[in-house]
């Protein structure tokens, strides 16, 4: 690896070391590298082993092709360990769901209520229709009563109470 700026060079070497270290946890033929920013013989050896394993020309140097493959594998491994992306149920913090409302938020609400109904006898199961109907309203009111919440429909506080109860029930 050749680079004009020594500080930038060390940072790039640190990244290569970090990426290869992560890959080494899954590919036992690779040595675990220290992350020190020094392109040592051990780093060159790890790069050579990585290149051999992945059918790349074995040079011990990180060219664009080698960098791209190291980075691709690193990102794949990191993504596999990351928690799934969450979704936001209410379109905005100021949204209030009421009888007659429809859409994805109501589906999410009904799914959570049905899961809670399996655990809590006082919450009735609802039909998953995407329509905020009387049965959905009654189940919401039961949760609101238990959580000492007031107001009409499902505001963000009610949503948070239901979502929190739902998330706790999944553990």
Secondary structure by P-SEA (a helix, b strand, c coil): cccccaaaaaaaaaaaaaaaaaaaacccccccccccccccaaaaaaaaaaaaaacccccccccaaaaaaaaaaaaaaaaaacccbbbbcccccccccccccccaaaaaaaaaaaaaaaccccbbbbbccccccaaaaaaaaaaaaaaccccccccaaaaaaaaaaaaaaac
